[in-house]
């Protein structure tokens, strides 16, 4: 099984960066984030995610802060808060 991590731009509906891995872990998310930063080093977007352990880790929070980004997360149990990304995953899974 492989896991896909993607960063999606709501402004233009594009995938900013993505990576795959055999493990759904911090490293997968960190590599995907680093790839996005290399592609758009001056970007300062609002970074919205679900509350997965990768996004709530102290290391990831520090990565966001180091880029002067603002982190936003879905409310607990409210998948609708992350609707655009949930829709993206729905297309990928079908």
Secondary structure as UniProt FT lines:
FT   STRAND          3..9
FT   TURN            10..13
FT   STRAND          14..21
FT   HELIX           26..39
FT   TURN            41..42
FT   STRAND          46..49
FT   HELIX           53..56
FT   HELIX           58..66
FT   TURN            67..68
FT   STRAND          70..73
FT   TURN            76..77
FT   HELIX           79..82
FT   HELIX           83..93
//
